[in-house]
């Protein structure tokens, strides 16, 4: 999803529903990698619904996601190793994902890319913010985009490649130090 001119990306339609069970690791687009703590029935608005209760180890946050809305929300399994290698290739790519002027449009486009929850889009934000960081001091908003993209990707890449998050951080630093 390369953005040029005046277009703003839209969040892609989500895939089909996937069933999770307690102990499964899953990725929530807004919170990153978490573990399905339990699946429980709750009555909401007079209707019985099934919810995934996710726990995020880093923040201690717990989130309930309705099972029927999981695909729409963007809840997905952790990527496989092969996908992780493709994401690292996205970080190495020379192009820039968003070429909009002025900054507020670029910021909006990058924010939508993060909201998509798609690893390739998040990697593009991370790549562009890292490159910008070497050209100038980042603004508060740019630093926030960089930190959010880095936090969303590092843990998932580490799980996919079966390495420690520090190893992924080092690999990302090496990609951008060239």
Buried (B, 14 or more C-beta within 10 A) or exposed (E): BEBEEEEEBEBEEBEEEEEBEEEBBBBBBEBBBBBBBEBEEEEEEEEEBEBBBBBBEEEEEEBEBBBEBBBEBBBBEBBEEEBBEEBBEBBEEEEBBBEBEEEEBBBBBBBBBBBBBBBBBBBBBBBBBBEBBEEEEBEEBBEBBBEBBBBBBBBBBBBBBEBEBEBBBEBBEEBBEE
